[in-house]
Every structure is written in C-alpha cells, then in structure tokens.
Amino acid sequence: MSALCQTVASGKWANDCHKPLTGRDIIILQDNDSAGAKRALQAAQVLHGIAKTIRIVLLPDLPPKGDVSDWLDADPERAGKLVDVCFDVQEWTPVATSEANDSDNDAPAPLPWLDMSRWDDEPVPERKWAIRDRVPLNQAGLFSGEGGTGKSIIELMKNVAHVTGKEWLGSLPEQGPAVYVGAEDDQDEIHIRLAQIARHYGLTFKDLIDGGLHVLCLLGKDATLCAANGKSGKVETTALYKQLYEAAGDIKPKNISVDTLSRAFAGNEIDRTQVYGFASHMQALAMVAAGSVTILSHPSLAGIASGSGISGSTAWHGAFRFRQYLKGAKQDGGEQPDGDLRELEFKKNQYGPTGETIVLRYQRGLFLPEHGMSTIDKAARETMVDDALITIGKKLVARGQELSPAQTSHNYAVSLTAKEPEARGIKKAELAHALGRLLDQGKLRIETVKPGTSREKKIIRF
C-alpha cells in the first residue's frame, strides 16, 4: 500500500501527482471536520476517471477535528484493522448535478448505483437513533404546536438531556453535543428557562457547557436559513445556513433545534416544491452533523382544526422523517379544562412506532409527564373533578359551611360536596382523590382553628 499526503487547492493537482495513482484503488481518509469533508470531496473529484476505485472514509469513532493519526493513537490494535475498515466503505461515485455539465456535449456522469455484492456476507446494519423509536439520526423533522403551548421549553429540555445523558419524557436521548438556534425569545428568557431545566436535573451551567450545549440567540436579527429565489422559486441557502453547516460539521451535535420555521424559511409554505427544497437543506444539515435536526413550527388554523398540526401543504408531513405535535388538552366539546395540561403526540416516525401520546403538565416552569396518566381523557377527567371540587367547596364556604379533611367528621368535605348538584356524575372516590391531589399541589390548604383548646379542629381553606 502506498500513502500520499496532499493538500488540495481549488481542486487542482500537479500532473506528476496523478501518474502514481492511475489505475489504483484509492482510499481518501477524511478529517472529521467540515474542511476535511470538503478536501476529501475535492480529491475524489480530481481522481475520478484516473483511479480504478475511490473510497472516502470517515473512520468510526473519530473525535471532532481528528484525523487518521488520532484514530491510530487511540488504540494500537487499530493499525491491523485499517485496511478492512477502509474497504468495507462503499465506493464513491459522483452524483450528477446541474453544474456537472459545462456544455450540452458533455456526457452525464453515471448513476451511483448501490454496490450490494457483499451484502450476503455482511451483517445487517443497526438503525441509528438520536432518541430510540422517536427521533432517527441523520434525519430532519418537525415539532409543531400553537404559540405558547411550550414547544421551546420542551425542545430545550431535550437538548439538555442530550448533552448530559439525562432522561427526556420517558426516553434516554443519545448523549452528545446539541445546538439550539432561537429566534423567538431574548437572552434573559433563554437563561431563565435553562436555569429551570438545570435545577430540575440537578445540573449547573458548567455541566451544560462541558456537555456541549451551544445556544444561538437571534431575536431581532435575520434568522433566515433558506430563501426562495424570486425568479425561479428555487430554495437557496443563506450565509447564516453556511455558518451553521460549518459549525455542525465541527461540533457534530446529536440534535440541532431551529426555533422557528417562520423565521428560518423565507418561502411559500403551500408550495410543495419549495417545502421539499427547504427539507432537503435541513436533511443535509442533519447528515453533516451525523445527528438530527428539529424544526419548530406553528400550525395553520386548518391544521389546528383538523388535528394534523401542519401549516400549508401536506408536503410538510411527507418531506420530514419524524414529526411531533404539541397541543392543549381538551374535553369533549372543545372545552379547555386546564391551561397547564398538554398532549404531545408523535405523529410520524419513518423508522419506528407512531401514535404514541404523552400527557404533560406545567410544573415549576417545565412541562413534565403526568405520571399515572395513560390517556389524555383520564387526565382531563381528573382536572374536571378537581375544578368541580374547588367550585363546590367555595360555594359551601360562602354559605358559612366549614369543610373538614377528616373522613370521620360530619363536615367531611368529600361527603358534603358529593351531595351538591354540580357533583352529579362524579363518584365520591374521585372527589377523595381530587382532595388529596389539590392538597399535595398546594391549591388547597388545611388550617387549624382554636389550637390548644377543647374546640380545636381542622378545616380546609379554598
């Protein structure tokens, strides 16, 4: 095996560099950063038609900005495996693009068919996840919800879970760096939310920094990543996208959050071609990061009414590999029983189960799973019973009735409220559970009246 170290400038090599490589099987060992990827591609393009075969190899477990020497130094036994690792990589072939032909007389490049000749003897690769069964690696997806429902908080929690190896809504995200690009909130609000999340997980900001959390605040600035060309309608990337693409190649985040779609995409949301154009650029961003990209968005009125959670063209569902929808919990008839209750629905997962729903409640500045709730209907029912108990209790107190927390008392709150017409259809056991919940949550309190006397008693304050 011969080795050559060559710096590529503008894709041009001296002729004497070509000759030793003519007809050879070429392995290009790519450095693990965006500049390394660019140089590897340039080298492959130069050698196409000269070499017998070309493979661009990004060595497994190579650290960010690392090269082959770092890979070999990490484990002396890797030297004996290097050739096998390289030849296991699929051969590189150029993909035909509109820029590939300089004139009508140029022959098109061949199609890059997959080489399946070794697949009978190779193990089937395992699917890679940013969050198992919810978010695949190397893919882009949508996280939609009405304004003010809590998307940004939930997304920030996910990123903190990524960088610190913590649990997120009953799952364990793949640990690694994460990027949050926010154009909706100012620096102070992001600080407040991250402080609440860190407190919940028992973390410090140093932990977040050391884990690789990168936050970009673009409120009041141009946050456009992609824009439709006025004449052709073709979706093109901006200078900001190119900066983010370079950073993603260097940082290798497990997730990139873009908050929100309306600030990042300057195009027509009902134009299918433009939607797919934007999605393809987000896909490219996910691939260079070797992670996931999550685009936060707001549904249209039609999307809210139908429950689809999308805006504009149905292409928003088809163009992305995973999709989540956050909405307020509603009872039958559309009544909103509790402003703190949310339903997170996993609408699409191209490579795993769909239809999963998680009920969340706003607690201490965060949206956390409502433990013990298997369905949104059960959560809404409990909220309705809570509200009924408070309403009836306040009415009875206004009449001069004292309500006791003691089951043996003739003034037991549950027994008295159950007799009122507003409690029709509610079981006493449900009211008893509601009383316990409301006391635990601090929405009701117990007060001791005339302490230290023979007439001491405890009553409930609403």
Order of alpha helices (4+ residues) and beta strands (2+ residues): alpha-beta-alpha-beta-alpha-alpha-beta-beta-beta-alpha-beta-alpha-alpha-beta-beta-beta-alpha-beta-alpha-beta-alpha-beta-alpha-alpha-beta-beta-beta-beta-alpha-alpha-alpha-beta-beta
